[in-house]
Amino acid sequence: MEQQIRKQAEYFKALAHPTRIKIIRKLLFQDQCVGNIEESLNVPQANVSQHLHILRTCGIVDYRMDGKRRCYFLVQPKQIKKIFECINLRRFQ
């Protein structure tokens, strides 16, 4: 039980950063390669890669190779949508 709680805390901790939320929002619409994320968020590639590493370690995102490029996707997009919907409903009521 304690291990499950720690894993859940790490999951939410990974979501609790503005840049990671922006990355996740982009991935809700379509898979994105690192360069596309970097360009659209105007964040250095090294920084984007660090955030993606955190999200991947927690099982939120994964990637597929497209030639030499890593293209990221949400592992469970329906869960992420539900979490975002809950947060938005609570915040704006």
Protein Blocks (a to p, Z undefined) as FASTA:
>chain_A
ZZmmmmmmmmmmmmmcfklmmmmmmmmmoccdfklmmmmnopafklmmmmmmmmmmnoma
ccddehjaccdddfblmlmmmmmmmmmmmmmZZ
